[in-house]
Amino acid sequence: MSLNRQPLKTFNRLLSFSSIRKIIMLNIKILWFIFSLDKSNN
């Protein structure tokens, strides 16, 4: 059982890491977009 669970654990860790990266990149893009809108408004 533990032999079966270990690869899944590492896979979940990789998956969560990649999703965190995507979320961070998305947040940066949204912040940049808001910043650009704010600059163009002023």
PDBQT receptor file of N, H, CA, C and O in Angstrom, charges set to zero:
ATOM      1  N   MET A   1       0.830  -1.209   0.000  1.00  0.00    +0.000 N 
ATOM      2  CA  MET A   1       0.000   0.000   0.000  1.00  0.00    +0.000 C 
ATOM      3  C   MET A   1       0.868   1.264   0.000  1.00  0.00    +0.000 C 
ATOM      4  O   MET A   1       0.625   2.208  -0.751  1.00  0.00    +0.000 OA
ATOM      5  N   SER A   2       1.870   1.250   0.852  1.00  0.00    +0.000 N 
ATOM      6  H   SER A   2       2.068   0.483   1.463  1.00  0.00    +0.000 HD
ATOM      7  CA  SER A   2       2.724   2.440   0.917  1.00  0.00    +0.000 C 
ATOM      8  C   SER A   2       3.529   2.612  -0.377  1.00  0.00    +0.000 C 
ATOM      9  O   SER A   2       3.825   3.731  -0.795  1.00  0.00    +0.000 OA
ATOM     10  N   LEU A   3       3.876   1.476  -1.001  1.00  0.00    +0.000 N 
ATOM     11  H   LEU A   3       3.635   0.567  -0.661  1.00  0.00    +0.000 HD
ATOM     12  CA  LEU A   3       4.574   1.553  -2.279  1.00  0.00    +0.000 C 
ATOM     13  C   LEU A   3       3.693   2.201  -3.341  1.00  0.00    +0.000 C 
ATOM     14  O   LEU A   3       4.173   2.901  -4.232  1.00  0.00    +0.000 OA
ATOM     15  N   ASN A   4       2.409   1.953  -3.224  1.00  0.00    +0.000 N 
ATOM     16  H   ASN A   4       2.019   1.384  -2.500  1.00  0.00    +0.000 HD
ATOM     17  CA  ASN A   4       1.478   2.509  -4.191  1.00  0.00    +0.000 C 
ATOM     18  C   ASN A   4       1.186   3.972  -3.913  1.00  0.00    +0.000 C 
ATOM     19  O   ASN A   4       0.880   4.737  -4.828  1.00  0.00    +0.000 OA
ATOM     20  N   ARG A   5       1.279   4.353  -2.668  1.00  0.00    +0.000 N 
ATOM     21  H   ARG A   5       1.527   3.732  -1.924  1.00  0.00    +0.000 HD
ATOM     22  CA  ARG A   5       0.895   5.707  -2.302  1.00  0.00    +0.000 C 
ATOM     23  C   ARG A   5       2.006   6.721  -2.580  1.00  0.00    +0.000 C 
ATOM     24  O   ARG A   5       1.729   7.891  -2.842  1.00  0.00    +0.000 OA
ATOM     25  N   GLN A   6       3.259   6.274  -2.523  1.00  0.00    +0.000 N 
ATOM     26  H   GLN A   6       3.484   5.323  -2.310  1.00  0.00    +0.000 HD
ATOM     27  CA  GLN A   6       4.375   7.207  -2.651  1.00  0.00    +0.000 C 
ATOM     28  C   GLN A   6       4.408   7.964  -3.990  1.00  0.00    +0.000 C 
ATOM     29  O   GLN A   6       4.523   9.190  -3.975  1.00  0.00    +0.000 OA
ATOM     30  N   PRO A   7       4.313   7.296  -5.127  1.00  0.00    +0.000 N 
ATOM     31  CA  PRO A   7       4.321   8.035  -6.407  1.00  0.00    +0.000 C 
ATOM     32  C   PRO A   7       3.165   9.021  -6.496  1.00  0.00    +0.000 C 
ATOM     33  O   PRO A   7       3.298  10.107  -7.061  1.00  0.00    +0.000 OA
ATOM     34  N   LEU A   8       2.034   8.627  -5.932  1.00  0.00    +0.000 N 
ATOM     35  H   LEU A   8       1.926   7.745  -5.474  1.00  0.00    +0.000 HD
ATOM     36  CA  LEU A   8       0.879   9.510  -5.971  1.00  0.00    +0.000 C 
ATOM     37  C   LEU A   8       1.146  10.781  -5.177  1.00  0.00    +0.000 C 
ATOM     38  O   LEU A   8       0.739  11.876  -5.565  1.00  0.00    +0.000 OA
ATOM     39  N   LYS A   9       1.834  10.611  -4.066  1.00  0.00    +0.000 N 
ATOM     40  H   LYS A   9       2.165   9.722  -3.750  1.00  0.00    +0.000 HD
ATOM     41  CA  LYS A   9       2.155  11.770  -3.230  1.00  0.00    +0.000 C 
ATOM     42  C   LYS A   9       3.052  12.746  -3.984  1.00  0.00    +0.000 C 
ATOM     43  O   LYS A   9       2.804  13.952  -3.995  1.00  0.00    +0.000 OA
ATOM     44  N   THR A  10       4.095  12.213  -4.613  1.00  0.00    +0.000 N 
ATOM     45  H   THR A  10       4.297  11.233  -4.604  1.00  0.00    +0.000 HD
ATOM     46  CA  THR A  10       5.006  13.090  -5.349  1.00  0.00    +0.000 C 
ATOM     47  C   THR A  10       4.299  13.728  -6.539  1.00  0.00    +0.000 C 
ATOM     48  O   THR A  10       4.556  14.883  -6.878  1.00  0.00    +0.000 OA
ATOM     49  N   PHE A  11       3.416  12.976  -7.164  1.00  0.00    +0.000 N 
ATOM     50  H   PHE A  11       3.206  12.038  -6.888  1.00  0.00    +0.000 HD
ATOM     51  CA  PHE A  11       2.651  13.521  -8.287  1.00  0.00    +0.000 C 
ATOM     52  C   PHE A  11       1.752  14.659  -7.825  1.00  0.00    +0.000 C 
ATOM     53  O   PHE A  11       1.639  15.686  -8.494  1.00  0.00    +0.000 OA
ATOM     54  N   ASN A  12       1.112  14.466  -6.671  1.00  0.00    +0.000 N 
ATOM     55  H   ASN A  12       1.203  13.632  -6.127  1.00  0.00    +0.000 HD
ATOM     56  CA  ASN A  12       0.256  15.520  -6.125  1.00  0.00    +0.000 C 
ATOM     57  C   ASN A  12       1.076  16.759  -5.792  1.00  0.00    +0.000 C 
ATOM     58  O   ASN A  12       0.631  17.888  -6.002  1.00  0.00    +0.000 OA
ATOM     59  N   ARG A  13       2.271  16.537  -5.274  1.00  0.00    +0.000 N 
ATOM     60  H   ARG A  13       2.632  15.620  -5.103  1.00  0.00    +0.000 HD
ATOM     61  CA  ARG A  13       3.129  17.675  -4.940  1.00  0.00    +0.000 C 
ATOM     62  C   ARG A  13       3.506  18.446  -6.200  1.00  0.00    +0.000 C 
ATOM     63  O   ARG A  13       3.463  19.676  -6.220  1.00  0.00    +0.000 OA
ATOM     64  N   LEU A  14       3.875  17.718  -7.248  1.00  0.00    +0.000 N 
ATOM     65  H   LEU A  14       3.910  16.719  -7.232  1.00  0.00    +0.000 HD
ATOM     66  CA  LEU A  14       4.211  18.369  -8.514  1.00  0.00    +0.000 C 
ATOM     67  C   LEU A  14       3.009  19.126  -9.071  1.00  0.00    +0.000 C 
ATOM     68  O   LEU A  14       3.128  20.249  -9.561  1.00  0.00    +0.000 OA
ATOM     69  N   LEU A  15       1.868  18.490  -8.984  1.00  0.00    +0.000 N 
ATOM     70  H   LEU A  15       1.770  17.577  -8.586  1.00  0.00    +0.000 HD
ATOM     71  CA  LEU A  15       0.652  19.097  -9.516  1.00  0.00    +0.000 C 
ATOM     72  C   LEU A  15       0.321  20.380  -8.766  1.00  0.00    +0.000 C 
ATOM     73  O   LEU A  15      -0.005  21.398  -9.378  1.00  0.00    +0.000 OA
ATOM     74  N   SER A  16       0.403  20.330  -7.450  1.00  0.00    +0.000 N 
ATOM     75  H   SER A  16       0.667  19.503  -6.953  1.00  0.00    +0.000 HD
ATOM     76  CA  SER A  16       0.085  21.519  -6.664  1.00  0.00    +0.000 C 
ATOM     77  C   SER A  16       1.104  22.626  -6.943  1.00  0.00    +0.000 C 
ATOM     78  O   SER A  16       0.749  23.803  -7.003  1.00  0.00    +0.000 OA
ATOM     79  N   PHE A  17       2.378  22.238  -7.113  1.00  0.00    +0.000 N 
ATOM     80  H   PHE A  17       2.666  21.282  -7.064  1.00  0.00    +0.000 HD
ATOM     81  CA  PHE A  17       3.399  23.238  -7.398  1.00  0.00    +0.000 C 
ATOM     82  C   PHE A  17       3.130  23.932  -8.733  1.00  0.00    +0.000 C 
ATOM     83  O   PHE A  17       3.240  25.155  -8.831  1.00  0.00    +0.000 OA
ATOM     84  N   SER A  18       2.783  23.168  -9.745  1.00  0.00    +0.000 N 
ATOM     85  H   SER A  18       2.694  22.175  -9.665  1.00  0.00    +0.000 HD
ATOM     86  CA  SER A  18       2.526  23.761 -11.058  1.00  0.00    +0.000 C 
ATOM     87  C   SER A  18       1.276  24.636 -11.023  1.00  0.00    +0.000 C 
ATOM     88  O   SER A  18       1.232  25.683 -11.670  1.00  0.00    +0.000 OA
ATOM     89  N   SER A  19       0.263  24.212 -10.272  1.00  0.00    +0.000 N 
ATOM     90  H   SER A  19       0.299  23.361  -9.747  1.00  0.00    +0.000 HD
ATOM     91  CA  SER A  19      -0.955  25.018 -10.194  1.00  0.00    +0.000 C 
ATOM     92  C   SER A  19      -0.679  26.310  -9.431  1.00  0.00    +0.000 C 
ATOM     93  O   SER A  19      -1.234  27.358  -9.761  1.00  0.00    +0.000 OA
ATOM     94  N   ILE A  20       0.182  26.237  -8.405  1.00  0.00    +0.000 N 
ATOM     95  H   ILE A  20       0.633  25.385  -8.136  1.00  0.00    +0.000 HD
ATOM     96  CA  ILE A  20       0.546  27.453  -7.676  1.00  0.00    +0.000 C 
ATOM     97  C   ILE A  20       1.265  28.419  -8.619  1.00  0.00    +0.000 C 
ATOM     98  O   ILE A  20       1.023  29.626  -8.589  1.00  0.00    +0.000 OA
ATOM     99  N   ARG A  21       2.140  27.879  -9.445  1.00  0.00    +0.000 N 
ATOM    100  H   ARG A  21       2.336  26.899  -9.469  1.00  0.00    +0.000 HD
ATOM    101  CA  ARG A  21       2.848  28.731 -10.406  1.00  0.00    +0.000 C 
ATOM    102  C   ARG A  21       1.874  29.387 -11.374  1.00  0.00    +0.000 C 
ATOM    103  O   ARG A  21       1.999  30.570 -11.689  1.00  0.00    +0.000 OA
ATOM    104  N   LYS A  22       0.898  28.607 -11.843  1.00  0.00    +0.000 N 
ATOM    105  H   LYS A  22       0.796  27.645 -11.587  1.00  0.00    +0.000 HD
ATOM    106  CA  LYS A  22      -0.090  29.176 -12.772  1.00  0.00    +0.000 C 
ATOM    107  C   LYS A  22      -0.881  30.284 -12.105  1.00  0.00    +0.000 C 
ATOM    108  O   LYS A  22      -1.144  31.323 -12.711  1.00  0.00    +0.000 OA
ATOM    109  N   ILE A  23      -1.260  30.058 -10.853  1.00  0.00    +0.000 N 
ATOM    110  H   ILE A  23      -1.046  29.214 -10.361  1.00  0.00    +0.000 HD
ATOM    111  CA  ILE A  23      -2.039  31.072 -10.135  1.00  0.00    +0.000 C 
ATOM    112  C   ILE A  23      -1.215  32.336  -9.946  1.00  0.00    +0.000 C 
ATOM    113  O   ILE A  23      -1.730  33.444 -10.095  1.00  0.00    +0.000 OA
ATOM    114  N   ILE A  24       0.060  32.175  -9.619  1.00  0.00    +0.000 N 
ATOM    115  H   ILE A  24       0.478  31.275  -9.497  1.00  0.00    +0.000 HD
ATOM    116  CA  ILE A  24       0.924  33.343  -9.434  1.00  0.00    +0.000 C 
ATOM    117  C   ILE A  24       1.068  34.107 -10.749  1.00  0.00    +0.000 C 
ATOM    118  O   ILE A  24       0.986  35.335 -10.772  1.00  0.00    +0.000 OA
ATOM    119  N   MET A  25       1.280  33.387 -11.824  1.00  0.00    +0.000 N 
ATOM    120  H   MET A  25       1.347  32.389 -11.805  1.00  0.00    +0.000 HD
ATOM    121  CA  MET A  25       1.408  34.048 -13.118  1.00  0.00    +0.000 C 
ATOM    122  C   MET A  25       0.122  34.776 -13.499  1.00  0.00    +0.000 C 
ATOM    123  O   MET A  25       0.160  35.886 -14.029  1.00  0.00    +0.000 OA
ATOM    124  N   LEU A  26      -1.002  34.146 -13.227  1.00  0.00    +0.000 N 
ATOM    125  H   LEU A  26      -1.033  33.244 -12.797  1.00  0.00    +0.000 HD
ATOM    126  CA  LEU A  26      -2.281  34.767 -13.529  1.00  0.00    +0.000 C 
ATOM    127  C   LEU A  26      -2.467  36.038 -12.695  1.00  0.00    +0.000 C 
ATOM    128  O   LEU A  26      -2.937  37.055 -13.205  1.00  0.00    +0.000 OA
ATOM    129  N   ASN A  27      -2.103  35.977 -11.430  1.00  0.00    +0.000 N 
ATOM    130  H   ASN A  27      -1.722  35.150 -11.016  1.00  0.00    +0.000 HD
ATOM    131  CA  ASN A  27      -2.215  37.150 -10.567  1.00  0.00    +0.000 C 
ATOM    132  C   ASN A  27      -1.333  38.286 -11.067  1.00  0.00    +0.000 C 
ATOM    133  O   ASN A  27      -1.736  39.449 -11.048  1.00  0.00    +0.000 OA
ATOM    134  N   ILE A  28      -0.129  37.945 -11.514  1.00  0.00    +0.000 N 
ATOM    135  H   ILE A  28       0.199  37.000 -11.529  1.00  0.00    +0.000 HD
ATOM    136  CA  ILE A  28       0.774  38.973 -12.038  1.00  0.00    +0.000 C 
ATOM    137  C   ILE A  28       0.164  39.619 -13.278  1.00  0.00    +0.000 C 
ATOM    138  O   ILE A  28       0.222  40.839 -13.437  1.00  0.00    +0.000 OA
ATOM    139  N   LYS A  29      -0.416  38.812 -14.148  1.00  0.00    +0.000 N 
ATOM    140  H   LYS A  29      -0.464  37.822 -14.018  1.00  0.00    +0.000 HD
ATOM    141  CA  LYS A  29      -1.027  39.363 -15.359  1.00  0.00    +0.000 C 
ATOM    142  C   LYS A  29      -2.201  40.268 -15.012  1.00  0.00    +0.000 C 
ATOM    143  O   LYS A  29      -2.363  41.337 -15.600  1.00  0.00    +0.000 OA
ATOM    144  N   ILE A  30      -3.020  39.838 -14.052  1.00  0.00    +0.000 N 
ATOM    145  H   ILE A  30      -2.888  38.969 -13.574  1.00  0.00    +0.000 HD
ATOM    146  CA  ILE A  30      -4.181  40.648 -13.663  1.00  0.00    +0.000 C 
ATOM    147  C   ILE A  30      -3.717  41.961 -13.034  1.00  0.00    +0.000 C 
ATOM    148  O   ILE A  30      -4.254  43.028 -13.331  1.00  0.00    +0.000 OA
ATOM    149  N   LEU A  31      -2.716  41.867 -12.164  1.00  0.00    +0.000 N 
ATOM    150  H   LEU A  31      -2.280  41.001 -11.922  1.00  0.00    +0.000 HD
ATOM    151  CA  LEU A  31      -2.201  43.090 -11.536  1.00  0.00    +0.000 C 
ATOM    152  C   LEU A  31      -1.625  44.034 -12.591  1.00  0.00    +0.000 C 
ATOM    153  O   LEU A  31      -1.843  45.244 -12.530  1.00  0.00    +0.000 OA
ATOM    154  N   TRP A  32      -0.896  43.486 -13.550  1.00  0.00    +0.000 N 
ATOM    155  H   TRP A  32      -0.718  42.503 -13.600  1.00  0.00    +0.000 HD
ATOM    156  CA  TRP A  32      -0.313  44.303 -14.607  1.00  0.00    +0.000 C 
ATOM    157  C   TRP A  32      -1.407  44.958 -15.449  1.00  0.00    +0.000 C 
ATOM    158  O   TRP A  32      -1.291  46.117 -15.848  1.00  0.00    +0.000 OA
ATOM    159  N   PHE A  33      -2.471  44.195 -15.713  1.00  0.00    +0.000 N 
ATOM    160  H   PHE A  33      -2.565  43.253 -15.390  1.00  0.00    +0.000 HD
ATOM    161  CA  PHE A  33      -3.594  44.722 -16.497  1.00  0.00    +0.000 C 
ATOM    162  C   PHE A  33      -4.273  45.866 -15.755  1.00  0.00    +0.000 C 
ATOM    163  O   PHE A  33      -4.571  46.903 -16.348  1.00  0.00    +0.000 OA
ATOM    164  N   ILE A  34      -4.518  45.681 -14.454  1.00  0.00    +0.000 N 
ATOM    165  H   ILE A  34      -4.275  44.839 -13.973  1.00  0.00    +0.000 HD
ATOM    166  CA  ILE A  34      -5.150  46.741 -13.651  1.00  0.00    +0.000 C 
ATOM    167  C   ILE A  34      -4.244  47.968 -13.595  1.00  0.00    +0.000 C 
ATOM    168  O   ILE A  34      -4.710  49.103 -13.692  1.00  0.00    +0.000 OA
ATOM    169  N   PHE A  35      -2.952  47.725 -13.439  1.00  0.00    +0.000 N 
ATOM    170  H   PHE A  35      -2.574  46.802 -13.360  1.00  0.00    +0.000 HD
ATOM    171  CA  PHE A  35      -1.998  48.827 -13.383  1.00  0.00    +0.000 C 
ATOM    172  C   PHE A  35      -1.989  49.608 -14.701  1.00  0.00    +0.000 C 
ATOM    173  O   PHE A  35      -1.928  50.838 -14.699  1.00  0.00    +0.000 OA
ATOM    174  N   SER A  36      -2.047  48.898 -15.808  1.00  0.00    +0.000 N 
ATOM    175  H   SER A  36      -2.096  47.900 -15.811  1.00  0.00    +0.000 HD
ATOM    176  CA  SER A  36      -2.067  49.558 -17.120  1.00  0.00    +0.000 C 
ATOM    177  C   SER A  36      -3.342  50.370 -17.286  1.00  0.00    +0.000 C 
ATOM    178  O   SER A  36      -3.295  51.495 -17.785  1.00  0.00    +0.000 OA
ATOM    179  N   LEU A  37      -4.464  49.828 -16.882  1.00  0.00    +0.000 N 
ATOM    180  H   LEU A  37      -4.503  48.915 -16.477  1.00  0.00    +0.000 HD
ATOM    181  CA  LEU A  37      -5.731  50.556 -16.969  1.00  0.00    +0.000 C 
ATOM    182  C   LEU A  37      -5.673  51.816 -16.119  1.00  0.00    +0.000 C 
ATOM    183  O   LEU A  37      -6.117  52.887 -16.532  1.00  0.00    +0.000 OA
ATOM    184  N   ASP A  38      -5.121  51.665 -14.936  1.00  0.00    +0.000 N 
ATOM    185  H   ASP A  38      -4.761  50.795 -14.600  1.00  0.00    +0.000 HD
ATOM    186  CA  ASP A  38      -5.024  52.812 -14.028  1.00  0.00    +0.000 C 
ATOM    187  C   ASP A  38      -4.135  53.895 -14.624  1.00  0.00    +0.000 C 
ATOM    188  O   ASP A  38      -4.458  55.079 -14.529  1.00  0.00    +0.000 OA
ATOM    189  N   LYS A  39      -3.038  53.512 -15.226  1.00  0.00    +0.000 N 
ATOM    190  H   LYS A  39      -2.776  52.550 -15.303  1.00  0.00    +0.000 HD
ATOM    191  CA  LYS A  39      -2.135  54.484 -15.840  1.00  0.00    +0.000 C 
ATOM    192  C   LYS A  39      -2.802  55.189 -17.022  1.00  0.00    +0.000 C 
ATOM    193  O   LYS A  39      -2.647  56.398 -17.195  1.00  0.00    +0.000 OA
ATOM    194  N   SER A  40      -3.525  54.451 -17.815  1.00  0.00    +0.000 N 
ATOM    195  H   SER A  40      -3.651  53.469 -17.675  1.00  0.00    +0.000 HD
ATOM    196  CA  SER A  40      -4.166  55.047 -18.983  1.00  0.00    +0.000 C 
ATOM    197  C   SER A  40      -5.317  55.967 -18.563  1.00  0.00    +0.000 C 
ATOM    198  O   SER A  40      -5.634  56.933 -19.256  1.00  0.00    +0.000 OA
ATOM    199  N   ASN A  41      -5.932  55.659 -17.432  1.00  0.00    +0.000 N 
ATOM    200  H   ASN A  41      -5.675  54.874 -16.868  1.00  0.00    +0.000 HD
ATOM    201  CA  ASN A  41      -7.007  56.523 -16.951  1.00  0.00    +0.000 C 
ATOM    202  C   ASN A  41      -6.455  57.860 -16.466  1.00  0.00    +0.000 C 
ATOM    203  O   ASN A  41      -7.076  58.905 -16.659  1.00  0.00    +0.000 OA
ATOM    204  N   ASN A  42      -5.285  57.815 -15.836  1.00  0.00    +0.000 N 
ATOM    205  H   ASN A  42      -4.781  56.966 -15.680  1.00  0.00    +0.000 HD
ATOM    206  CA  ASN A  42      -4.677  59.070 -15.403  1.00  0.00    +0.000 C 
ATOM    207  C   ASN A  42      -3.974  59.707 -16.594  1.00  0.00    +0.000 C 
ATOM    208  O   ASN A  42      -3.387  60.781 -16.462  1.00  0.00    +0.000 OA
TER     209      ASN A  42
